[in-house]
């Protein structure tokens, strides 16, 4: 394919804002492109020169392109500068200046799409002394193409194409071009063109039939199509399918686009998807699967504001895991080789050398694993907040030193592929079991994400308090029977974080514990400040404290602090107001049990507020305001 053809397509797409029209133009181009050019075409259409996981950088700045334009067109640096200031786009500058030059010289190179891609990719390997000049030279040689080509070459080199071809549009265009066509969704015109459902034909401009009933062409019936699909028979890409109704038509069309989407989710490369569609059709697309060292889009979570809602969404029993405060990592392993990818599919293997030996040490040949990398303090082993390690993701120098000072531990929570077998459709429970079998309990650099399987809201609530006390963000609740759905924000995985502002409350009462907690004061009555400064009760809290002193704020410490302030003989004691604690909760409820008129749902102690006295505690007015705005009422 000639680059001039692609430049013409870009130009057409730039002038269209309607998605159906864009898809049609894209499908026309994809349909006539030879297999060997599909990869380059689809990458360039997305404004990319490298796949997302390729860490090489083109590294061409606007200034350098300015120089290349001036070298290619003979315009002075000043001319380029002033035109750039006027147009605000170096692509337009290149176009304008090279069309002026063309009037004097007629030579222009015939560029091929594949050749352009290779030459732009070649820029990534120019480094070191003299490389800037060589880049200027190489870009200027590219710019000796036609003015329109020059416009898009500049934008491509600068990675500023911005013609708005989204993944959904490309997916549909591949389906329209290379897979069976559903009548009604695509409408044949008497001129022979197959159109999207528009008023007039994209090719000849004649009016198109509106309803399925008005469409004359005959094709394969929807039953025959479904049967052929189920039995794995190949169906030619040019096949026309006649659905029974508009609804049936949309369902069949979704079946086709879902196959393209599935292959894209697996391979993240539209070029590869288009080649499979062309060569192996629908069946090939549906059978495409994970490949080691090609990152797969990660499954994303939905969010709920209450634990009850989160649990009912994933179904019980469910798996509750700490929502660790790090960054997502997908680890690919094969024959001793390891690669790490981020959520944006970038390769960050070189940035995190400390976790590679641990991954190599797993007794597996082939695997694709999913997890969260969390920074930790090398002295105490405790997790550090994400902000502290975030700088490591893009770091290029001093990596070994950073790995010693602020190492990360990879907490694995899922496995997508193991020993060549794709586990995407395997229930999460089984995937996690497989993961558990291959991992040591808790290593320094590799661990299994802490998990609790339960149907009890109380247990999940306690687990949530633990997660917070350890400095994590909250919980991820997961459906135990669910498949792994790459790239989808599905209800199989639901995050639950603290959403309410914390309250600082005064302890005005305490109760003795029972059983193994006997001897400690383990439940505390909390109060906020009323309008006249009086203390008003708002509930009791007993979660969030530790049973072991070394784990954080413990019942022992609270008991030691409360004893001198407590009076009373029975199980419940009155406490002289002096201690303020920060409390998180899920919801504020109105309640006649407490003098404030409110109660806290699922309160948990976060920490002591030694810096605050009862006179600094949260006020009833604040409670009323929070109550009024919760559950999206604000
Ligand atoms: P968010 O970024 O707020 O949409 O939350 C989803 C992200 O939480 C995931 O992409 C992971 O990076 C992160 N995460 C932390 N812990 C877990 C876990 N146990 N399971 C799944 N994702 C987790």
Boltz pocket constraint, residues with backbone or C-beta under 6 A from the ligand:
constraints:
  - pocket:
      binder: B
      contacts: [[A, 299], [A, 300], [A, 301], [A, 321], [A, 322], [A, 323], [A, 324], [A, 325], [A, 326], [A, 327], [A, 328], [A, 343], [A, 371], [A, 372], [A, 413], [A, 449], [A, 450], [A, 476], [A, 495]]
      max_distance: 6.0
